[in-house]
């Protein structure tokens, strides 16, 4: 019994001594890591220099770029063009409005006066050439005849109902809207600079629609109120972007000069107080600051920043800018 007591006492002394030694050693968490080539010191705020500046390698911050899949870019209407030489045009500035093309618009009348028996079409509906619009009973013969469309197009006006009397007034207006006319106004002193067949760039006043066409005709009269001459320019409208009554501004091309490198004005954006274009490489879009030169309102000369052959965002570049801004905000958080 005495020997067991002595052995227990000795064991307690050994355990106590080991505990004293273990807990007197420094914690592993407080031991500084060894200095070496892979060690990076943090500043007093806990930021790592590599984390702060490493994303700027190559001179292009990741906050100035974004990834947009080709499928998403197509859905957003992002259009890419190739930078290269372009003709900067000298233009005569004009203003006016969109009107129906007189050559593809028809006012439909009843052939004989009579009572309207039926109306088959109404405003906004498409009609084929020769399609029945209404039927009328002639006052003279009491025979019912059909009123048909003289062309394929859209019903713009309807001025009759069943039971009305069709007489000399138009009962429908039908127009083929695949083309429209820009009715522009030219002051007499500029008439010598405008001629039939001349190219004219036309844009809606709000900038949402643009296109080009040829001068179809110069009217032989002068408007009494404005003392201007009307110039008609035919515009393609197969995509239905132009609408009759839309106010427009235009530029009749009166001279051209070629520059070695230019981009469309719609490509230009401002980012961090710099004029930039967004360059596409694969599915990556990055902002490239450029130095600009002359412009004609459609193209702008590029003096520095990108090279010929560069693929850049020419349409809906603001979407790329917004995506980069979103990516920058997420990175900041």
Kinemage of the C-alpha trace (Angstrom):
@kinemage 1
@onewidth
@group {chain A} dominant
@subgroup {mainchain}
@vectorlist {calphas} color= white
{ca unk a 1} P 0.000 0.000 0.000
{ca unk a 2} L 2.840 2.352 0.848
{ca unk a 3} L 4.537 1.584 -2.491
{ca unk a 4} L 1.331 2.364 -4.424
{ca unk a 5} L 1.029 5.711 -2.629
{ca unk a 6} L 4.624 6.633 -3.515
{ca unk a 7} L 4.031 5.702 -7.209
{ca unk a 8} L 0.873 7.801 -7.404
{ca unk a 9} L 2.636 10.770 -5.835
{ca unk a 10} L 5.474 10.510 -8.366
{ca unk a 11} L 3.023 10.366 -11.302
{ca unk a 12} L 1.253 13.524 -10.103
{ca unk a 13} L 4.581 15.364 -9.855
{ca unk a 14} L 5.539 14.329 -13.434
{ca unk a 15} L 2.170 15.393 -14.890
{ca unk a 16} L 2.253 18.719 -13.095
{ca unk a 17} L 5.757 19.395 -14.377
{ca unk a 18} L 4.809 18.586 -17.984
{ca unk a 19} L 1.753 20.855 -17.758
{ca unk a 20} L 3.893 23.705 -16.456
{ca unk a 21} L 6.333 23.265 -19.369
{ca unk a 22} L 3.586 22.971 -22.084
{ca unk a 23} L 1.554 25.994 -21.048
{ca unk a 24} L 4.648 28.147 -20.571
{ca unk a 25} L 5.566 27.761 -24.313
{ca unk a 26} L 4.481 30.500 -26.859
{ca unk a 27} L 1.301 29.755 -28.863
{ca unk a 28} L 1.794 28.586 -32.463
{ca unk a 29} L -0.565 31.373 -33.576
{ca unk a 30} L 1.804 34.027 -32.240
{ca unk a 31} L 4.905 32.723 -33.979
{ca unk a 32} L 5.754 35.028 -36.935
{ca unk a 33} L 6.042 33.275 -40.312
{ca unk a 34} L 9.487 32.917 -41.747
{ca unk a 35} L 10.610 35.681 -44.042
{ca unk a 36} L 10.902 34.454 -47.622
{ca unk a 37} L 10.284 35.387 -51.263
{ca unk a 38} L 6.605 34.469 -51.038
{ca unk a 39} L 5.895 36.525 -47.914
{ca unk a 40} L 4.016 39.795 -48.413
{ca unk a 41} L 3.635 42.218 -45.538
{ca unk a 42} L 0.228 43.720 -44.931
{ca unk a 43} L -0.174 47.413 -44.207
{ca unk a 44} L -1.635 48.778 -41.011
{ca unk a 45} L -5.162 48.404 -42.400
{ca unk a 46} L -4.714 44.757 -43.276
{ca unk a 47} L -4.593 45.324 -47.051
{ca unk a 48} L -2.137 43.307 -49.061
{ca unk a 49} L -0.110 45.200 -51.652
{ca unk a 50} L -0.406 42.378 -54.146
{ca unk a 51} L -4.182 42.354 -53.684
{ca unk a 52} L -4.319 46.131 -54.153
{ca unk a 53} L -2.209 46.361 -57.280
{ca unk a 54} L -1.873 42.898 -58.743
{ca unk a 55} L -4.987 43.285 -60.955
{ca unk a 56} L -3.408 46.210 -62.765
{ca unk a 57} L -0.674 44.185 -64.422
{ca unk a 58} L -0.361 44.962 -68.111
{ca unk a 59} L -1.748 48.476 -67.521
{ca unk a 60} L -5.386 47.335 -67.725
{ca unk a 61} L -7.398 47.258 -64.511
{ca unk a 62} L -9.908 44.423 -64.276
{ca unk a 63} L -12.414 47.078 -63.272
{ca unk a 64} L -12.128 48.365 -66.870
{ca unk a 65} L -13.215 45.070 -68.408
{ca unk a 66} L -16.076 42.618 -68.296
{ca unk a 67} L -17.138 39.272 -69.710
{ca unk a 68} L -20.295 39.066 -71.836
{ca unk a 69} L -21.166 35.826 -73.569
{ca unk a 70} L -21.807 35.987 -77.300
{ca unk a 71} L -25.381 34.849 -76.684
{ca unk a 72} L -26.008 37.641 -74.162
{ca unk a 73} L -24.330 40.209 -76.426
{ca unk a 74} L -26.579 39.218 -79.324
{ca unk a 75} L -29.683 39.435 -77.140
{ca unk a 76} L -28.623 42.921 -75.957
{ca unk a 77} L -28.077 44.127 -79.520
{ca unk a 78} L -24.345 44.707 -79.053
{ca unk a 79} L -22.810 45.148 -82.511
{ca unk a 80} L -19.072 44.859 -83.148
{ca unk a 81} L -17.263 46.540 -86.071
{ca unk a 82} L -13.624 46.577 -87.209
{ca unk a 83} L -11.716 49.851 -86.911
{ca unk a 84} L -10.117 51.065 -90.121
{ca unk a 85} L -9.984 53.812 -92.713
{ca unk a 86} L -13.125 55.866 -93.273
{ca unk a 87} L -14.401 58.801 -95.274
{ca unk a 88} L -15.274 61.829 -93.169
{ca unk a 89} L -17.978 63.744 -94.963
{ca unk a 90} L -18.576 67.457 -95.174
{ca unk a 91} L -22.301 67.908 -94.817
{ca unk a 92} L -24.914 70.553 -95.386
{ca unk a 93} L -27.141 70.470 -92.304
{ca unk a 94} L -30.882 70.231 -92.929
{ca unk a 95} L -34.034 69.703 -90.902
{ca unk a 96} L -37.453 68.316 -91.641
{ca unk a 97} L -39.811 65.435 -90.933
{ca unk a 98} L -40.780 61.961 -92.114
{ca unk a 99} L -43.799 61.730 -94.425
{ca unk a 100} L -45.440 58.852 -96.275
{ca unk a 101} L -43.851 57.957 -99.573
{ca unk a 102} L -46.223 59.594 -102.097
{ca unk a 103} L -45.412 56.876 -104.641
{ca unk a 104} L -46.587 54.051 -102.361
{ca unk a 105} L -49.635 55.680 -100.745
{ca unk a 106} L -53.184 55.573 -102.109
{ca unk a 107} L -56.510 57.156 -101.145
{ca unk a 108} L -59.264 54.686 -101.955
{ca unk a 109} L -62.652 55.981 -103.171
{ca unk a 110} L -65.895 54.261 -104.094
{ca unk a 111} L -66.322 53.985 -107.885
{ca unk a 112} L -70.022 54.834 -107.695
{ca unk a 113} L -71.959 56.658 -104.998
{ca unk a 114} L -73.998 54.356 -102.850
{ca unk a 115} L -74.741 52.795 -99.464
{ca unk a 116} L -71.983 50.924 -97.623
{ca unk a 117} L -73.078 47.325 -97.086
{ca unk a 118} L -70.007 45.908 -95.393
{ca unk a 119} L -66.554 46.935 -94.166
{ca unk a 120} L -63.908 44.204 -94.182
{ca unk a 121} L -60.813 46.080 -92.968
{ca unk a 122} L -59.948 48.635 -90.317
{ca unk a 123} L -57.049 50.875 -89.294
{ca unk a 124} L -53.729 49.101 -88.732
{ca unk a 125} L -54.551 45.940 -90.648
{ca unk a 126} L -52.397 44.654 -93.499
{ca unk a 127} L -53.978 44.180 -96.895
{ca unk a 128} L -52.863 42.541 -100.123
{ca unk a 129} L -53.180 44.165 -103.522
{ca unk a 130} L -56.709 43.517 -104.830
{ca unk a 131} L -58.091 42.484 -101.426
{ca unk a 132} L -61.662 43.558 -100.649
{ca unk a 133} L -61.953 46.491 -98.256
{ca unk a 134} L -65.719 47.027 -98.355
{ca unk a 135} L -68.864 46.499 -100.423
{ca unk a 136} L -71.155 49.281 -101.677
{ca unk a 137} L -74.629 49.218 -103.241
{ca unk a 138} L -74.750 51.646 -106.152
{ca unk a 139} L -77.488 54.270 -105.991
{ca unk a 140} L -77.989 54.062 -109.754
{ca unk a 141} L -77.979 50.340 -110.494
{ca unk a 142} L -78.745 49.043 -107.017
{ca unk a 143} L -76.020 46.497 -107.693
{ca unk a 144} L -73.480 45.731 -104.963
{ca unk a 145} L -69.833 46.025 -105.952
{ca unk a 146} L -66.541 45.585 -104.070
{ca unk a 147} L -63.988 48.241 -103.205
{ca unk a 148} L -60.487 46.741 -103.333
{ca unk a 149} L -57.009 47.858 -102.306
{ca unk a 150} L -54.864 49.137 -105.202
{ca unk a 151} L -51.655 48.055 -103.453
{ca unk a 152} L -50.278 45.892 -100.669
{ca unk a 153} L -49.827 47.810 -97.450
{ca unk a 154} L -51.412 48.947 -94.198
{ca unk a 155} L -54.768 50.656 -93.621
{ca unk a 156} L -53.968 54.107 -92.238
{ca unk a 157} L -57.420 55.713 -92.293
{ca unk a 158} L -60.994 54.407 -92.492
{ca unk a 159} L -63.770 56.926 -93.050
{ca unk a 160} L -66.868 54.723 -93.451
{ca unk a 161} L -69.152 52.411 -91.501
{ca unk a 162} L -71.977 50.143 -92.573
{ca unk a 163} L -74.993 52.248 -93.616
{ca unk a 164} L -72.921 55.319 -94.555
{ca unk a 165} L -73.106 56.828 -98.011
{ca unk a 166} L -69.935 56.518 -100.048
{ca unk a 167} L -69.532 59.480 -102.369
{ca unk a 168} L -66.534 61.477 -103.628
{ca unk a 169} L -64.454 61.463 -100.446
{ca unk a 170} L -61.721 58.855 -99.800
{ca unk a 171} L -63.047 55.995 -97.684
{ca unk a 172} L -59.637 54.405 -96.924
{ca unk a 173} L -55.969 55.360 -97.048
{ca unk a 174} L -53.559 52.512 -97.757
{ca unk a 175} L -49.765 52.825 -97.645
{ca unk a 176} L -46.852 50.514 -98.274
{ca unk a 177} L -44.477 51.494 -95.468
{ca unk a 178} L -41.405 49.579 -96.667
{ca unk a 179} L -40.069 52.978 -97.725
{ca unk a 180} L -40.787 56.471 -96.395
{ca unk a 181} L -39.777 59.979 -97.422
{ca unk a 182} L -37.739 62.492 -95.463
{ca unk a 183} L -39.139 65.916 -96.318
{ca unk a 184} L -36.244 68.339 -95.747
{ca unk a 185} L -35.984 72.117 -96.125
{ca unk a 186} L -33.198 73.903 -98.000
{ca unk a 187} L -32.640 77.662 -98.010
{ca unk a 188} L -32.321 79.255 -101.466
{ca unk a 189} L -28.641 80.146 -100.988
{ca unk a 190} L -27.816 76.437 -100.489
{ca unk a 191} L -29.826 75.049 -103.412
{ca unk a 192} L -26.783 74.864 -105.682
{ca unk a 193} L -25.202 72.380 -103.262
{ca unk a 194} L -28.106 69.899 -103.397
{ca unk a 195} L -28.966 67.672 -106.359
{ca unk a 196} L -30.955 64.559 -107.252
{ca unk a 197} L -29.109 61.326 -106.402
{ca unk a 198} L -27.043 62.956 -103.634
{ca unk a 199} L -26.465 60.902 -100.469
{ca unk a 200} L -28.129 62.252 -97.336
{ca unk a 201} L -27.628 60.988 -93.778
{ca unk a 202} L -30.867 61.236 -91.776
{ca unk a 203} L -31.345 60.913 -88.023
{ca unk a 204} L -34.298 61.320 -85.693
{ca unk a 205} L -33.975 64.346 -83.422
{ca unk a 206} L -33.619 62.125 -80.340
{ca unk a 207} L -30.914 60.063 -82.078
{ca unk a 208} L -32.754 56.754 -81.746
{ca unk a 209} L -33.140 56.124 -85.489
{ca unk a 210} L -30.699 56.830 -88.299
{ca unk a 211} L -30.159 55.881 -91.905
{ca unk a 212} L -29.197 57.200 -95.303
{ca unk a 213} L -30.926 57.697 -98.622
{ca unk a 214} L -30.738 59.485 -101.934
{ca unk a 215} L -32.332 62.764 -102.940
{ca unk a 216} L -35.403 61.797 -104.951
{ca unk a 217} L -36.534 65.260 -105.981
{ca unk a 218} L -36.416 68.979 -105.289
{ca unk a 219} L -39.859 70.551 -105.368
{ca unk a 220} L -40.157 73.438 -107.850
{ca unk a 221} L -41.911 75.738 -105.360
{ca unk a 222} L -40.866 77.753 -102.301
{ca unk a 223} L -42.686 77.525 -98.996
{ca unk a 224} L -44.314 80.905 -98.377
{ca unk a 225} L -43.828 80.766 -94.591
{ca unk a 226} L -40.232 79.521 -94.336
{ca unk a 227} L -38.924 80.607 -97.753
{ca unk a 228} L -37.311 77.197 -98.137
{ca unk a 229} L -37.449 74.573 -100.861
{ca unk a 230} L -38.583 71.042 -100.019
{ca unk a 231} L -36.201 68.192 -100.776
{ca unk a 232} L -37.496 64.626 -100.739
{ca unk a 233} L -35.169 61.782 -99.689
{ca unk a 234} L -36.305 58.149 -99.931
{ca unk a 235} L -35.441 55.986 -96.896
{ca unk a 236} L -35.624 52.235 -96.477
{ca unk a 237} L -38.152 51.275 -93.794
{ca unk a 238} L -38.391 47.487 -94.019
{ca unk a 239} L -37.692 47.305 -90.266
{ca unk a 240} L -40.484 49.847 -89.547
{ca unk a 241} L -38.197 52.191 -87.595
{ca unk a 242} L -39.333 55.383 -89.302
{ca unk a 243} L -42.808 56.766 -88.597
{ca unk a 244} L -44.680 59.455 -90.459
{ca unk a 245} L -44.531 62.773 -88.584
{ca unk a 246} L -41.175 62.041 -86.906
{ca unk a 247} L -38.925 65.136 -86.704
{ca unk a 248} L -35.479 64.590 -88.232
{ca unk a 249} L -32.134 66.279 -88.789
{ca unk a 250} L -30.032 65.465 -91.812
{ca unk a 251} L -26.755 66.091 -93.577
{ca unk a 252} L -26.435 66.212 -97.360
{ca unk a 253} L -22.940 64.994 -98.272
{ca unk a 254} L -21.162 67.764 -100.213
{ca unk a 255} L -17.554 66.585 -99.799
{ca unk a 256} L -15.418 63.755 -98.358
{ca unk a 257} L -11.929 63.254 -96.932
{ca unk a 258} L -10.418 59.888 -96.014
{ca unk a 259} L -8.667 59.301 -92.678
{ca unk a 260} L -6.464 56.303 -91.839
{ca unk a 261} L -8.353 55.194 -88.729
{ca unk a 262} L -11.847 55.977 -87.457
{ca unk a 263} L -14.683 54.530 -85.382
{ca unk a 264} L -18.397 55.151 -85.384
{ca unk a 265} L -19.502 57.916 -83.009
{ca unk a 266} L -21.924 55.502 -81.373
{ca unk a 267} L -18.882 53.599 -80.056
{ca unk a 268} L -17.546 56.497 -77.979
{ca unk a 269} L -18.108 56.525 -74.222
{ca unk a 270} L -16.624 58.438 -71.292
{ca unk a 271} L -15.037 56.433 -68.479
{ca unk a 272} L -13.064 58.025 -65.640
{ca unk a 273} L -12.930 61.320 -67.580
{ca unk a 274} L -11.446 59.624 -70.648
{ca unk a 275} L -12.927 58.973 -74.078
{ca unk a 276} L -12.889 55.206 -74.585
{ca unk a 277} L -14.003 52.483 -76.954
{ca unk a 278} L -14.680 48.930 -75.850
{ca unk a 279} L -12.484 46.357 -77.559
{ca unk a 280} L -13.753 42.788 -77.935
{ca unk a 281} L -11.409 39.826 -77.583
{ca unk a 282} L -13.270 36.546 -77.383
{ca unk a 283} L -16.035 37.201 -74.872
{ca unk a 284} L -14.014 39.847 -73.013
{ca unk a 285} L -14.757 43.562 -73.471
{ca unk a 286} L -12.160 46.065 -72.247
{ca unk a 287} L -12.079 49.858 -72.214
{ca unk a 288} L -9.331 51.449 -74.305
{ca unk a 289} L -8.727 55.213 -73.917
{ca unk a 290} L -8.290 56.896 -77.292
{ca unk a 291} L -7.183 60.275 -78.617
{ca unk a 292} L -9.687 61.596 -81.146
{ca unk a 293} L -9.337 63.903 -84.124
{ca unk a 294} L -11.895 65.163 -86.622
{ca unk a 295} L -15.510 64.035 -86.800
{ca unk a 296} L -18.381 64.345 -89.239
{ca unk a 297} L -21.085 63.354 -86.793
{ca unk a 298} L -21.058 59.737 -87.986
{ca unk a 299} L -17.375 58.756 -87.751
{ca unk a 300} L -14.592 60.102 -85.526
{ca unk a 301} L -10.904 59.955 -86.408
{ca unk a 302} L -8.699 58.002 -83.972
{ca unk a 303} L -5.143 59.318 -83.476
{ca unk a 304} L -3.998 57.067 -80.620
{ca unk a 305} L -5.237 54.170 -78.475
{ca unk a 306} L -6.189 51.397 -80.898
{ca unk a 307} L -4.928 50.042 -84.206
{ca unk a 308} L -6.544 49.258 -87.539
{ca unk a 309} L -8.207 45.858 -87.445
{ca unk a 310} L -9.334 46.198 -83.822
{ca unk a 311} L -12.800 44.800 -83.107
{ca unk a 312} L -14.760 47.416 -81.156
{ca unk a 313} L -18.337 47.801 -79.917
{ca unk a 314} L -20.078 50.038 -82.428
{ca unk a 315} L -23.693 49.802 -81.242
{ca unk a 316} L -25.126 49.766 -77.719
{ca unk a 317} L -21.714 50.467 -76.209
{ca unk a 318} L -23.502 51.975 -73.201
{ca unk a 319} L -24.547 48.441 -72.224
{ca unk a 320} L -20.895 47.399 -71.963
{ca unk a 321} L -20.136 50.539 -69.957
{ca unk a 322} L -22.962 49.729 -67.549
{ca unk a 323} L -21.741 46.148 -67.167
{ca unk a 324} L -18.224 47.353 -66.369
{ca unk a 325} L -19.671 49.760 -63.811
{ca unk a 326} L -21.618 46.924 -62.219
{ca unk a 327} L -18.516 44.738 -62.086
{ca unk a 328} L -16.555 47.607 -60.509
{ca unk a 329} L -19.213 48.099 -57.817
{ca unk a 330} L -19.231 44.392 -56.982
{ca unk a 331} L -15.409 44.384 -56.776
{ca unk a 332} L -15.503 47.362 -54.391
{ca unk a 333} L -17.688 45.355 -52.001
